[in-house]
Structures are given as C-alpha cells and as structure tokens.
C-alpha cells in the first residue's frame, strides 16, 4: 500500500469518452483518486452516486474526482449515463494504475478466493503527493469523509 507523504505514481488511462488522461494533467489541483471493483454493482453505485452528489463541493475547493476500475470504456459510458456521474471514470483493464497503487489484492467471498480491486481512496495534493490513504472505505460515506478531511473538519 502506498502511504501519505509518497509521490503519487503517474499513469495514463482512457476515460469514458476515449480520451487519454494522466494524473499529471491535474498538477495544481487536489485529486481524489478512488479505486473501485466494478461498475453497476451495489456498493460501487452507492460510492459513485455519493461522489456525484458532492461533486460541486469538490469543485468549489479545487478538487478533481477520478474513479478507476478495470471495467471497459463502454461499461464506464453506460455507468456514467445511468447515474449521471459528472466526474472522470478511467478504464484500467491492464491493471497499470490498479497495481501501481497496490489495490489489486486477494479477496474472499463466500469462501472463494480470487484477485480483485480493494475499494481504496487516495487524496493527492496540488504537488502530486499523497496526503491521505483510505483503505477498505465504506461506499456510502467515503465522499463525505474526504470532504470533511479537506475542509479540516
């Protein structure tokens, strides 16, 4: 797991519109980089909708929200349209950022062991340094926890 104080690894991935997006594109802004397992699943939908609901607040404090999963660009398009998600969704089928941020882990579900994305959020400052790591976040409270943190509450 990456830690606060470390330089955030740069990456370049495709967004839902087919544009290449790099973390370095957001120098000078705070970045909320959240990794989630799968589009259109209950927890991931709750988390995405919570970020969407708070999106204007994030914008008002010069923060960019970026969601990353290994889903395809086409899946992200449907997910964003269905729930009116205003923030960036990046597709990482090759696990470049997912592995780079150490969120590809062994998971157990109903006794079955498999590899998957562990829901994790990183807050990155204007200089590209990780200032907060939130492993195994709760989908419905994650966005508010980050806002509270950024506002010093």
Phi, psi and omega in degrees: 000134175288156185235160175301140181099344179275150173291132179289128179297133178283156177204163174227122181224166178272137174270181184295342179263005179084012178270144174280127181238132176245149176301322182296344177297342187251023176304137181092356177235155170284143178236127171259107184252109181242136180255134182222156186292311189198136175302148172062024172258158188305309181294317182292326177292317177302315182295313181298318180293325176294319176294320179297317180298326182262006188304315181297324177295319178298316179299322183293340177252025175060042180242141179253136178255128179229122175258138181230131171216174180272006177297159181286164175302316181299320178296318178297321179301310181297317181298312181295319181292316183300321185249010179052054182277119185272354185260176185282132171243128180247141180263126182229061182294335179273000177063024181300301180287321181303314177285323180299329179261010172057045178247006176268106189226166173286132180233151176242130177222119182053039178082352180266133181259131176210169177267144179191176180279128174269123183304113185217142178236136175245136171254124185242133183278181184297342180261008178081021180254135177290124179252341178208138176240129180237093180278151175049052183288159174272127186303320187277346181247352185303312183299315181293321177300319180291317177301314179301316179298312183293331178272359179074025181267000000 
